[in-house]
Amino acid sequence: MPSVDSAVLAVLARTTRAQTGRQVALAAGRSPSGVRPVLDRLAEQGLVDSERAGRAYIYTLNREHLAAPAIEALAGLRSGLVDRLRQEIAEWRIAPSHASLFGSTARGDGDAASDVDLFIVRPEGTEAEDAIWRGQLDRLAEGVRRWTGNHAGIAELSTDQLAALRERRPPVLTDLDADALTLFGPGVGALLRGGDDGSP
């Protein structure tokens, strides 16, 4: 589905409250001028209900439409992925110090070409080439590919490397702190600050 259409439908599928075109555009991260014709077309197709409210129009997903259940299911795919990732990592024989999802998938604006970006901190005492550890990462990457069709971009660090990263504060840490969803271990904010959570 075209990216603007899918973004608009995802916004409307997440709420039953009527939204103005501007509200839909803001939530979808798109321009109002790009969203308005999409809403008009979807209303003409019957997927979206449109109603005049003063000088504006308000929109809701038509949940009686035959396609509505499929749209709602597709809009929930990201939360389904997060649940699967958490379950998979929780079953690892060697637990990570931390794991999180970040980037476009965490923000909800990825597409078929986007990586599913994962930030994983290897626990102290586990070597990077430990067979069990590497097997876990490989199975996770293959799981992501099978679940989504997208490549897993795994950024893996040791606890020592994480401490050095905190000192340098590269821009990627700001991005990670802004949009990461914690999958395992302490939250990203605590992890990047260090200290009370027991991380180095």
Backbone as CSV, one residue per row, in Angstrom:
resi,resn,N_x,N_y,N_z,CA_x,CA_y,CA_z,C_x,C_y,C_z
1,MET,0.854,-1.181,0.000,0.000,0.000,0.000,0.892,1.233,0.000
2,PRO,0.529,2.299,-0.746,1.336,3.525,-0.709,1.566,3.981,0.723
3,SER,2.748,4.549,1.000,3.140,4.839,2.377,2.210,5.833,3.063
4,VAL,1.716,6.849,2.352,0.823,7.820,2.990,-0.507,7.158,3.339
5,ASP,-1.032,6.336,2.438,-2.283,5.613,2.715,-2.138,4.754,3.971
6,SER,-1.054,3.994,4.038,-0.871,3.086,5.171,-0.685,3.870,6.465
7,ALA,0.033,5.005,6.406,0.232,5.819,7.603,-1.095,6.396,8.092
8,VAL,-1.926,6.862,7.167,-3.226,7.427,7.516,-4.124,6.356,8.136
9,LEU,-4.194,5.201,7.501,-5.043,4.123,8.018,-4.548,3.624,9.373
10,ALA,-3.228,3.593,9.567,-2.682,3.157,10.856,-3.110,4.109,11.962
11,VAL,-3.089,5.406,11.690,-3.530,6.397,12.679,-5.003,6.189,13.025
12,LEU,-5.852,6.049,12.010,-7.286,5.902,12.260,-7.630,4.563,12.913
13,ALA,-6.825,3.529,12.626,-7.094,2.211,13.212,-6.773,2.165,14.700
14,ARG,-5.924,3.102,15.159,-5.514,3.080,16.564,-6.476,3.812,17.484
15,THR,-7.512,4.448,16.939,-8.445,5.198,17.776,-9.857,5.136,17.196
16,THR,-10.830,5.311,18.068,-12.219,5.425,17.612,-12.674,6.886,17.631
17,ARG,-11.799,7.772,18.094,-12.135,9.186,18.171,-11.957,9.837,16.800
18,ALA,-12.909,10.682,16.428,-12.813,11.384,15.145,-11.629,12.336,15.153
19,GLN,-10.918,12.389,14.033,-9.719,13.218,13.905,-9.885,14.186,12.729
20,THR,-9.393,15.400,12.903,-9.339,16.307,11.772,-8.198,15.867,10.847
21,GLY,-8.214,16.383,9.634,-7.139,16.053,8.718,-5.781,16.467,9.262
22,ARG,-5.731,17.616,9.930,-4.469,18.092,10.511,-3.989,17.162,11.620
23,GLN,-4.914,16.677,12.449,-4.534,15.748,13.519,-4.008,14.438,12.943
24,VAL,-4.659,13.944,11.892,-4.194,12.713,11.246,-2.789,12.917,10.679
25,ALA,-2.581,14.056,10.016,-1.278,14.338,9.416,-0.190,14.401,10.481
26,LEU,-0.476,15.056,11.607,0.504,15.176,12.683,0.867,13.804,13.246
27,ALA,-0.163,12.977,13.510,0.087,11.647,14.065,0.801,10.739,13.081
28,ALA,0.556,10.941,11.790,1.172,10.103,10.759,2.556,10.598,10.366
29,GLY,2.913,11.803,10.811,4.209,12.354,10.447,4.277,12.753,8.989
30,ARG,3.142,13.192,8.427,3.066,13.599,7.027,2.532,15.028,6.943
31,SER,2.631,15.626,5.774,2.138,16.994,5.602,0.620,16.980,5.423
32,PRO,-0.086,17.996,5.960,-1.531,18.064,5.771,-1.928,18.066,4.297
33,SER,-1.121,18.729,3.456,-1.460,18.784,2.030,-1.360,17.413,1.371
34,GLY,-0.496,16.539,1.890,-0.380,15.193,1.345,-1.434,14.247,1.885
35,VAL,-1.875,14.493,3.125,-2.843,13.612,3.787,-4.269,13.879,3.321
36,ARG,-4.588,15.158,3.057,-5.979,15.519,2.734,-6.532,14.766,1.525
37,PRO,-5.822,14.702,0.390,-6.388,13.952,-0.744,-6.490,12.457,-0.472
38,VAL,-5.612,11.927,0.357,-5.692,10.511,0.718,-6.954,10.255,1.537
39,LEU,-7.232,11.120,2.505,-8.450,10.973,3.306,-9.697,11.079,2.429
40,ASP,-9.690,12.013,1.496,-10.848,12.169,0.604,-11.052,10.912,-0.246
41,ARG,-9.948,10.357,-0.745,-10.066,9.153,-1.582,-10.525,7.955,-0.762
42,LEU,-9.989,7.798,0.443,-10.390,6.681,1.298,-11.855,6.817,1.713
43,ALA,-12.313,8.064,1.906,-13.726,8.290,2.227,-14.598,7.922,1.031
44,GLU,-14.142,8.258,-0.166,-14.896,7.914,-1.378,-14.977,6.399,-1.558
45,GLN,-13.909,5.704,-1.145,-13.892,4.239,-1.253,-14.669,3.563,-0.133
46,GLY,-15.076,4.319,0.878,-15.877,3.773,1.969,-15.074,3.274,3.147
47,LEU,-13.734,3.302,3.074,-12.912,2.834,4.188,-12.918,3.810,5.357
48,VAL,-13.136,5.075,5.042,-13.091,6.129,6.054,-14.411,6.892,6.034
49,ASP,-14.944,7.187,7.225,-16.136,8.029,7.348,-15.693,9.474,7.504
50,SER,-16.316,10.357,6.745,-15.994,11.780,6.769,-17.241,12.561,7.168
51,GLU,-17.058,13.512,8.095,-18.200,14.296,8.570,-17.775,15.746,8.759
52,ARG,-18.626,16.640,8.328,-18.315,18.059,8.477,-18.494,18.456,9.930
53,ALA,-17.529,19.221,10.458,-17.603,19.742,11.828,-17.150,21.199,11.791
54,GLY,-18.130,22.107,11.666,-17.784,23.517,11.516,-17.128,23.754,10.168
55,ARG,-15.945,24.351,10.195,-15.240,24.644,8.948,-14.341,23.499,8.516
56,ALA,-14.224,22.474,9.335,-13.320,21.355,9.031,-14.115,20.073,8.817
57,TYR,-13.396,19.035,8.380,-13.960,17.693,8.305,-13.250,16.827,9.338
58,ILE,-13.996,15.896,9.902,-13.393,14.938,10.828,-13.545,13.534,10.239
59,TYR,-12.593,12.656,10.588,-12.499,11.349,9.944,-12.372,10.240,10.981
60,THR,-13.005,9.103,10.667,-12.850,7.887,11.470,-12.758,6.702,10.514
61,LEU,-12.135,5.632,10.996,-12.113,4.396,10.218,-13.510,3.786,10.237
62,ASN,-14.029,3.410,9.062,-15.331,2.750,8.981,-15.138,1.287,9.365
63,ARG,-15.422,0.963,10.616,-15.176,-0.384,11.120,-16.212,-1.403,10.646
64,GLU,-17.226,-0.948,9.903,-18.169,-1.880,9.292,-17.679,-2.340,7.916
65,HIS,-16.662,-1.683,7.395,-16.122,-2.057,6.080,-15.470,-3.438,6.181
66,LEU,-15.622,-4.227,5.128,-15.073,-5.582,5.132,-13.556,-5.604,5.328
67,ALA,-12.874,-4.546,4.907,-11.415,-4.500,5.033,-10.958,-4.010,6.405
68,ALA,-11.870,-3.495,7.227,-11.473,-2.897,8.506,-10.728,-3.871,9.422
69,PRO,-11.186,-5.129,9.590,-10.428,-6.044,10.459,-8.995,-6.266,9.977
70,ALA,-8.810,-6.345,8.664,-7.458,-6.532,8.134,-6.604,-5.292,8.391
71,ILE,-7.188,-4.112,8.246,-6.458,-2.875,8.496,-6.056,-2.785,9.961
72,GLU,-6.971,-3.137,10.860,-6.650,-3.096,12.288,-5.564,-4.112,12.631
73,ALA,-5.625,-5.285,12.004,-4.585,-6.291,12.242,-3.230,-5.803,11.753
74,LEU,-3.193,-5.186,10.574,-1.936,-4.676,10.030,-1.392,-3.530,10.881
75,ALA,-2.294,-2.692,11.400,-1.862,-1.579,12.244,-1.250,-2.081,13.544
76,GLY,-1.606,-3.305,13.954,-1.065,-3.868,15.191,0.178,-4.714,15.005
77,LEU,0.727,-4.737,13.790,1.885,-5.590,13.537,3.101,-5.186,14.359
78,ARG,3.313,-3.894,14.553,4.499,-3.471,15.300,4.455,-3.985,16.738
79,SER,3.285,-3.873,17.390,3.193,-4.375,18.763,3.353,-5.894,18.783
80,GLY,2.882,-6.576,17.731,3.089,-8.019,17.640,4.559,-8.370,17.515
81,LEU,5.292,-7.579,16.743,6.736,-7.804,16.601,7.437,-7.584,17.935
82,VAL,7.092,-6.510,18.629,7.707,-6.225,19.930,7.468,-7.386,20.894
83,ASP,6.250,-7.921,20.906,5.939,-9.054,21.788,6.785,-10.270,21.435
84,ARG,6.940,-10.553,20.148,7.740,-11.717,19.736,9.205,-11.537,20.096
85,LEU,9.728,-10.346,19.897,11.125,-10.077,20.246,11.352,-10.260,21.742
86,ARG,10.444,-9.728,22.542,10.588,-9.864,24.002,10.540,-11.324,24.433
87,GLN,9.625,-12.087,23.842,9.501,-13.499,24.192,10.752,-14.272,23.791
88,GLU,11.254,-14.008,22.583,12.445,-14.697,22.097,13.645,-14.429,22.997
89,ILE,13.878,-13.156,23.310,15.059,-12.788,24.112,14.924,-13.285,25.545
90,ALA,13.707,-13.308,26.082,13.495,-13.795,27.452,13.862,-15.266,27.592
91,GLU,13.864,-16.010,26.487,14.162,-17.444,26.530,15.637,-17.756,26.263
92,TRP,16.478,-16.747,26.069,17.892,-16.987,25.795,18.589,-17.641,26.990
93,ARG,19.488,-18.558,26.719,20.295,-19.182,27.779,21.262,-18.175,28.385
94,ILE,21.817,-17.304,27.559,22.674,-16.215,28.055,21.879,-14.925,27.877
95,ALA,21.401,-14.379,28.989,20.574,-13.169,28.914,21.450,-11.952,28.621
96,PRO,20.995,-11.054,27.773,21.751,-9.823,27.531,21.645,-8.893,28.735
97,SER,22.572,-7.954,28.840,22.441,-6.914,29.862,21.309,-5.968,29.488
98,HIS,21.098,-5.826,28.178,20.036,-4.948,27.681,19.739,-5.305,26.234
99,ALA,18.478,-5.133,25.833,18.086,-5.259,24.424,16.958,-4.264,24.162
100,SER,17.033,-3.585,23.028,15.971,-2.651,22.663,15.812,-2.588,21.154
101,LEU,14.643,-2.165,20.755,14.309,-1.922,19.354,14.387,-0.419,19.132
102,PHE,15.048,0.027,18.047,15.143,1.457,17.803,15.041,1.737,16.307
103,GLY,15.128,3.000,15.933,15.078,3.365,14.518,13.660,3.403,13.976
104,SER,13.545,3.196,12.664,12.264,3.382,11.982,11.187,2.408,12.463
105,THR,11.562,1.178,12.812,10.557,0.220,13.285,10.000,0.647,14.630
106,ALA,10.857,1.138,15.514,10.393,1.615,16.818,9.487,2.829,16.661
107,ARG,9.827,3.701,15.706,9.004,4.907,15.477,7.718,4.585,14.734
108,GLY,7.701,3.464,14.001,6.516,3.104,13.229,6.485,3.709,11.853
109,ASP,7.657,4.158,11.341,7.650,4.761,10.005,8.567,4.008,9.031
110,GLY,8.839,2.745,9.321,9.663,1.948,8.417,8.872,1.449,7.221
111,ASP,9.585,0.861,6.264,8.931,0.282,5.100,9.617,-1.030,4.742
112,ALA,9.311,-1.558,3.564,9.830,-2.871,3.180,11.348,-2.893,3.052
113,ALA,11.975,-1.730,2.849,13.430,-1.670,2.689,14.147,-1.373,3.998
114,SER,13.414,-1.092,5.068,14.029,-0.693,6.337,14.555,-1.894,7.113
115,ASP,15.683,-1.691,7.790,16.160,-2.695,8.734,15.322,-2.636,10.006
116,VAL,15.208,-3.772,10.685,14.652,-3.800,12.034,15.861,-3.665,12.956
117,ASP,16.070,-2.457,13.496,17.286,-2.149,14.247,17.156,-2.576,15.702
118,LEU,18.146,-3.360,16.154,18.170,-3.863,17.521,19.488,-3.469,18.178
119,PHE,19.407,-3.001,19.412,20.582,-2.609,20.193,20.705,-3.605,21.337
120,ILE,21.791,-4.360,21.361,21.941,-5.436,22.339,23.289,-5.302,23.043
121,VAL,23.268,-5.353,24.369,24.493,-5.263,25.166,24.824,-6.652,25.704
122,ARG,26.005,-7.131,25.342,26.475,-8.456,25.764,26.866,-8.417,27.237
123,PRO,26.467,-9.405,28.019,26.765,-9.371,29.456,28.252,-9.558,29.736
124,GLU,28.674,-9.039,30.851,30.066,-9.175,31.277,30.411,-10.649,31.441
125,GLY,31.583,-11.042,30.968,32.029,-12.423,31.080,31.681,-13.284,29.885
126,THR,30.937,-12.760,28.932,30.592,-13.499,27.715,31.391,-12.946,26.547
127,GLU,32.161,-13.796,25.906,32.958,-13.374,24.760,32.080,-13.180,23.527
128,ALA,32.517,-12.294,22.648,31.735,-11.996,21.443,31.516,-13.233,20.585
129,GLU,32.490,-14.144,20.564,32.387,-15.334,19.719,31.915,-16.568,20.477
130,ASP,31.395,-16.384,21.674,30.816,-17.514,22.409,29.760,-18.185,21.539
131,ALA,29.849,-19.512,21.392,28.976,-20.231,20.456,27.494,-20.075,20.822
132,ILE,27.183,-20.140,22.101,25.779,-20.012,22.513,25.278,-18.604,22.230
133,TRP,26.096,-17.615,22.572,25.713,-16.213,22.347,25.490,-15.927,20.874
134,ARG,26.439,-16.352,20.042,26.334,-16.097,18.604,25.132,-16.826,18.014
135,GLY,24.877,-18.035,18.498,23.712,-18.775,18.016,22.413,-18.062,18.332
136,GLN,22.342,-17.442,19.521,21.143,-16.686,19.896,20.931,-15.505,18.957
137,LEU,22.003,-14.771,18.680,21.894,-13.611,17.795,21.495,-14.036,16.387
138,ASP,22.092,-15.135,15.910,21.767,-15.609,14.562,20.302,-16.034,14.460
139,ARG,19.807,-16.724,15.504,18.400,-17.154,15.494,17.465,-15.951,15.566
140,LEU,17.860,-14.927,16.320,17.041,-13.719,16.405,16.969,-13.027,15.045
141,ALA,18.117,-12.915,14.372,18.144,-12.273,13.055,17.289,-13.042,12.054
142,GLU,17.383,-14.354,12.084,16.579,-15.164,11.166,15.094,-15.066,11.524
143,GLY,14.783,-15.007,12.824,13.396,-14.843,13.238,12.804,-13.545,12.724
144,VAL,13.564,-12.454,12.844,13.097,-11.154,12.355,12.804,-11.230,10.864
145,ARG,13.709,-11.875,10.115,13.502,-11.990,8.666,12.240,-12.782,8.347
146,ARG,12.025,-13.868,9.073,10.852,-14.706,8.831,9.564,-14.007,9.267
147,TRP,9.606,-13.262,10.353,8.400,-12.604,10.878,7.988,-11.399,10.061
148,THR,8.970,-10.695,9.488,8.675,-9.400,8.871,9.070,-9.295,7.400
149,GLY,10.010,-10.123,6.949,10.565,-9.972,5.616,11.676,-8.939,5.562
150,ASN,11.964,-8.294,6.682,13.006,-7.268,6.752,14.279,-7.833,7.383
151,HIS,15.380,-7.208,7.047,16.678,-7.585,7.607,16.805,-7.037,9.028
152,ALA,17.422,-7.806,9.926,17.691,-7.336,11.286,19.051,-6.653,11.312
153,GLY,19.060,-5.395,11.709,20.323,-4.675,11.899,20.661,-4.698,13.383
154,ILE,21.558,-5.604,13.781,21.868,-5.778,15.200,23.145,-5.021,15.548
155,ALA,23.012,-4.023,16.428,24.166,-3.301,16.968,24.473,-3.932,18.323
156,GLU,25.566,-4.686,18.383,25.912,-5.435,19.593,27.155,-4.836,20.235
157,LEU,27.071,-4.583,21.537,28.196,-4.030,22.285,28.438,-4.848,23.540
158,SER,29.677,-4.826,24.022,29.959,-5.373,25.348,29.671,-4.285,26.379
159,THR,29.638,-4.655,27.657,29.423,-3.649,28.695,30.580,-2.648,28.717
160,ASP,31.801,-3.104,28.424,32.949,-2.195,28.376,32.803,-1.198,27.223
161,GLN,32.371,-1.684,26.076,32.174,-0.793,24.931,31.069,0.218,25.200
162,LEU,30.039,-0.212,25.933,28.955,0.700,26.276,29.472,1.837,27.148
163,ALA,30.342,1.519,28.126,30.903,2.548,28.998,31.706,3.561,28.187
164,ALA,32.465,3.085,27.204,33.252,3.988,26.353,32.336,4.841,25.480
165,LEU,31.238,4.242,25.038,30.286,4.966,24.193,29.640,6.102,24.971
166,ARG,29.352,5.868,26.245,28.759,6.914,27.080,29.678,8.136,27.171
167,GLU,30.976,7.885,27.235,31.931,8.989,27.362,32.007,9.802,26.073
168,ARG,31.937,9.132,24.925,32.055,9.830,23.640,30.756,10.525,23.245
169,ARG,29.614,9.953,23.670,28.290,10.478,23.357,28.093,10.765,21.866
170,PRO,28.249,9.765,20.992,28.000,9.992,19.569,26.510,10.260,19.334
171,PRO,26.169,10.878,18.179,24.757,11.227,17.895,23.806,10.041,17.967
172,VAL,24.297,8.830,17.680,23.405,7.667,17.695,22.794,7.456,19.078
173,LEU,23.500,7.862,20.143,22.941,7.702,21.488,21.727,8.597,21.698
174,THR,21.754,9.790,21.116,20.594,10.686,21.200,19.398,10.066,20.492
175,ASP,19.644,9.484,19.302,18.567,8.823,18.558,18.027,7.634,19.339
176,LEU,18.938,6.866,19.929,18.537,5.689,20.697,17.687,6.095,21.891
177,ASP,18.112,7.123,22.590,17.384,7.594,23.769,16.009,8.132,23.389
178,ALA,15.895,8.679,22.168,14.642,9.320,21.754,13.562,8.320,21.367
179,ASP,13.931,7.219,20.686,12.865,6.376,20.136,12.948,4.889,20.489
180,ALA,13.914,4.480,21.296,14.074,3.045,21.560,12.955,2.493,22.442
181,LEU,12.568,1.248,22.164,11.608,0.502,22.982,12.379,-0.615,23.671
182,THR,12.385,-0.609,24.985,13.141,-1.610,25.728,12.489,-2.980,25.591
183,LEU,13.304,-3.969,25.260,12.838,-5.350,25.126,13.267,-6.209,26.302
184,PHE,14.431,-5.883,26.893,14.964,-6.675,28.000,15.937,-5.809,28.791
185,GLY,15.903,-5.951,30.114,16.856,-5.251,30.960,16.396,-3.850,31.309
186,PRO,17.323,-3.029,31.820,16.972,-1.660,32.225,16.540,-0.828,31.035
187,GLY,15.758,0.214,31.299,15.346,1.116,30.230,16.532,1.807,29.602
188,VAL,16.330,2.290,28.383,17.433,2.909,27.647,17.995,4.112,28.383
189,GLY,17.122,4.941,28.968,17.596,6.121,29.680,18.548,5.757,30.796
190,ALA,18.161,4.780,31.634,19.023,4.327,32.733,20.301,3.702,32.202
191,LEU,20.172,2.947,31.130,21.338,2.280,30.553,22.370,3.296,30.069
192,LEU,21.916,4.339,29.405,22.839,5.319,28.842,23.430,6.243,29.896
193,ARG,22.736,6.391,31.024,23.295,7.175,32.123,24.252,6.353,32.964
194,GLY,23.916,5.049,33.142,24.718,4.184,33.998,24.430,4.474,35.459
195,GLY,24.986,3.643,36.347,24.902,3.916,37.775,23.924,3.044,38.522
196,ASP,22.735,3.586,38.848,21.837,2.914,39.789,21.347,1.561,39.330
197,ASP,21.286,1.323,38.027,20.763,0.060,37.542,21.792,-1.062,37.589
198,GLY,23.017,-0.750,38.049,24.038,-1.785,38.156,24.903,-1.916,36.934
199,SER,24.601,-1.152,35.875,25.446,-1.211,34.686,26.709,-0.405,34.947
200,PRO,27.779,-0.674,34.175,29.056,-0.018,34.456,29.038,1.473,34.148
